Amino acid sequence: MRRLTLGLLVATYLCLALIVAFSLWRNGGGWGAGVAAMVGSLGLCFAFHGLIGRALESGELRAEIAAVRDAHKILIDQVEAIDVRLGEIAQAVEGDAERADALTDEVHLLEDLVQRLQMRLDERGEDEPLTLTAVAPGQARTQPPALLDVIRAALAENRVDLYLQPIVALPQRKTLYYESFSRLRDATGRVMMPAEYLGVAEPCGLVTAIDNLLLFRCVQIVRRLARQDRKIGIFCNVSMASLADESFFPQFLELLAANRDLAGSLIFELGQAAFDARGSIEARNMGKLADLGFRFSVDKVTDLDLDLQDLSRSDVKFLKVAAQPLLDQLEERDGRLVIAALPDLAAEDFAQLTARYGVEIIVEKVESERQVAEILDLGVAFGQGHLFGEPRAIKDQVLAEAGPPPPMIRANLARAAFG
């Protein structure tokens, strides 16, 4: 097609040159003038053709450059979208790796404690080995002596396990904290939940020994994570019995004073009912922990009409509210969403209000994506629940290099096991 166009243009230029030459000849210019006019006309035509060709080529080049620029812009947009997606995937993988690394380890058990306890048995002349009676959940209330024997035996035989559950930042779902839980196992290997044994263990003074062992293991885990340059905190449950025990608490405080560099990574947690019922001894001992830089969390929050000034004065930095009970309290009044317990405050302002007092809201027991969407509408920054990860037992390797607990913890366990 391009050759045909070029041929037609050349023929056109030749015809124009002949016409000019013929016109000059007819007007008396002669053959010489006619030939010169024809040659000159052809030259001008071809020069004009060259200018037009270059102009057309320039236009095509500009169009091609514009097309390349558009394609480059599209490519950049695609690359940016892929980079964002890769960042999200990397963040998710990082969170999974953190959880996997922390949840694939189990606590190192205390080997020499068994020997010490056996020596105590020998000194008492008890030659027969210790026998346990497995207690079903339904029997816990009807057979407290038998359950007490199971608890003591679990302490004596190092059947106290540590579980961790992730607490994530929303909406990214990156793990920033873990909550620690203690679990006992009976002789059959059945895991005993705190609700089953605390009612019997606390009156007998066994909870303080469990709290002390739990604290020591949390310290070991935090130090191990610090060696891996991972800035993750651990929520460690502590009972009011431990805070009020004047013989136990000094040892508790001594252990924390020796590890006060971990104050930013250990958060002590107690229930709202226990916090509200604390006496002067418990408040004073909480103040001693706060003086070392440690912070507190209040969980099992059911009453949202809070004394935020009291929480701030008590160095409470976190409040945990169960997801569904919180969402069940939401209702619409005068065209806005409010919490039933706080009708004068917009629901989305609740988390901002507590944050002004230095208290962050953690919504726990999150089980579904629908709950996550509603929680995000409330401006909550942290979530916890089976949707983000179940409590998992720590394995042996995590504390293998940490060594056994200090003598005071071993002594507490021995006293708890044998009274």
Secondary structure, DSSP 8 states (H G I E B T S, - for coil): -HHHHHHHHHHHHHHHHHHHHHHHIIIIIHHHHHHHHHHHHHHHHHHHHHHHHHHHHHHHHHHHHHHHHHHHHHHHHHHHHHHHHHHHHHHHHHHHHHHHHHHT------HHHHHHHHHHHHHHT--S--------GGGTTT-HHHHHHHHHHHHHTT-EEEEEEEEEETTTTEEEEEEEEEEEE-TT--EE-HHHHHHHHTTTT-HHHHHHHHHHHHHHHHHHHHHTT---EEEEE--HHHHH-TTTHHHHHHHHHTTGGGTTTEEEEEEHHHHHT--HHHHHHHHHHHHTT-EEEEEEE------HHHHHHTTEEEEEEEHHHHHHTEEEETTEEEETTEEEEEGGGHHHHHHHTT-EEEEE----HHHHHHHHHTT--EEESTTT---EE--GGGGTTT-S--HHHHHHHHHHHH-
